Amino acid sequence: MLHPRAVYEFNQDAIKGDRSQLGLGIEWFGVNLWDAMIPIGVSVVSIYADYADKHAIGHGLQLTLNNSASIGWVDRGESNGEFVTLDFLKLREDKHEKLEQYKQDPWKWISG
């Protein structure tokens, strides 16, 4: 809930030279299956991106994979946009956590 992030959005219907935008997204609410074999989640989002000829704010859905990468779709009234985002802090956090676990018990990783 209320998870802000940077996004990269593509809108095919925008004017040429303005179809790709960096924007700011926020997840309003959603569900995430953290402990699933492949962690997956879905959220309702709003994305702000400064298009010259489109609404600045779009609303839509986001699919999160492995708790770190997301893809989604937003409606901007007269057009739709697709976006992607990576949670770089989560990617770093997971690796740091695994390293700390390895340091605590290196034989666990060798024996399986």
C-alpha positions as CSV (number, residue, x, y, z in Angstrom):
1,M,0.0,0.0,0.0
2,L,1.2,3.5,-0.9
3,H,4.5,2.2,-2.4
4,P,6.1,5.0,-4.6
5,R,8.5,4.1,-7.4
6,A,10.1,5.4,-10.6
7,V,8.6,3.9,-13.8
8,Y,9.5,3.9,-17.5
9,E,6.3,4.3,-19.5
10,F,5.6,3.8,-23.2
11,N,2.5,5.3,-24.9
12,Q,2.2,4.4,-28.6
13,D,-0.5,7.1,-29.1
14,A,1.6,10.0,-27.9
15,I,3.2,12.4,-30.4
16,K,6.4,11.2,-32.0
17,G,9.4,12.0,-29.8
18,D,7.2,12.0,-26.6
19,R,6.2,8.3,-26.5
20,S,8.6,7.2,-23.8
21,Q,8.6,8.9,-20.4
22,L,10.1,8.5,-17.0
23,G,7.4,8.9,-14.4
24,L,6.4,8.4,-10.8
25,G,4.1,5.6,-9.8
26,I,2.2,4.8,-6.6
27,E,0.6,1.6,-5.6
28,W,-2.7,2.3,-3.9
29,F,-3.5,-1.3,-2.8
30,G,-2.9,-4.8,-3.9
31,V,-1.9,-8.3,-2.9
32,N,1.4,-10.0,-3.1
33,L,2.1,-13.7,-2.6
34,W,5.6,-13.3,-1.0
35,D,6.1,-16.9,-0.1
36,A,5.0,-18.5,-3.3
37,M,7.4,-20.6,-5.3
38,I,7.6,-17.6,-7.7
39,P,6.5,-14.5,-5.7
40,I,3.8,-12.6,-7.6
41,G,1.5,-9.7,-6.9
42,V,-1.1,-7.4,-8.5
43,S,-1.8,-3.8,-7.5
44,V,-4.0,-0.8,-8.5
45,V,-1.7,2.0,-9.4
46,S,-1.5,5.6,-10.6
47,I,1.3,6.9,-12.8
48,Y,2.4,10.5,-13.3
49,A,4.2,11.2,-16.6
50,D,4.5,14.5,-18.3
51,Y,3.2,13.9,-21.9
52,A,2.7,16.9,-24.1
53,D,-0.7,15.7,-25.5
54,K,-2.0,13.2,-22.9
55,H,-3.4,13.3,-19.4
56,A,-0.5,13.6,-16.9
57,I,-2.0,11.0,-14.6
58,G,-3.1,7.5,-15.6
59,H,-4.6,4.7,-13.5
60,G,-4.3,1.0,-14.0
61,L,-2.9,-2.3,-12.9
62,Q,0.6,-3.5,-12.1
63,L,1.9,-7.1,-12.0
64,T,4.9,-7.6,-9.7
65,L,7.2,-10.6,-10.3
66,N,9.8,-11.9,-7.8
67,N,9.1,-9.0,-5.5
68,S,11.4,-6.7,-7.5
69,A,10.3,-6.2,-11.2
70,S,6.9,-4.9,-12.3
71,I,5.0,-4.4,-15.5
72,G,1.7,-2.7,-15.9
73,W,-0.9,-0.9,-17.9
74,V,-2.5,2.5,-17.3
75,D,-5.5,4.3,-18.9
76,R,-4.9,7.9,-19.8
77,G,-8.4,8.6,-21.0
78,E,-7.9,8.7,-24.8
79,S,-5.0,6.3,-24.8
80,N,-3.2,3.5,-22.8
81,G,0.4,3.2,-21.7
82,E,2.5,0.3,-20.7
83,F,5.2,0.6,-18.0
84,V,8.1,-1.3,-16.4
85,T,9.9,-0.7,-13.2
86,L,12.6,-2.3,-11.1
87,D,12.9,-2.1,-7.3
88,F,16.7,-1.6,-7.1
89,L,16.6,-1.4,-3.3
90,K,14.8,-4.7,-3.1
91,L,17.3,-6.3,-5.4
92,R,20.2,-5.1,-3.3
93,E,18.4,-6.0,0.0
94,D,17.9,-9.6,-1.1
95,K,21.5,-10.1,-2.1
96,H,22.7,-8.5,1.1
97,E,20.4,-10.8,3.2
98,K,21.6,-13.9,1.4
99,L,25.2,-12.9,2.0
100,E,24.6,-12.5,5.7
101,Q,22.8,-15.9,5.9
102,Y,25.8,-17.5,4.1
103,K,28.2,-15.9,6.6
104,Q,26.2,-17.2,9.5
105,D,26.1,-20.8,8.2
106,P,28.2,-21.5,5.1
107,W,27.7,-25.3,5.4
108,K,23.9,-24.9,4.9
109,W,24.5,-23.7,1.4
110,I,26.9,-26.5,0.5
111,S,24.8,-29.3,1.9
112,G,21.6,-28.0,0.4
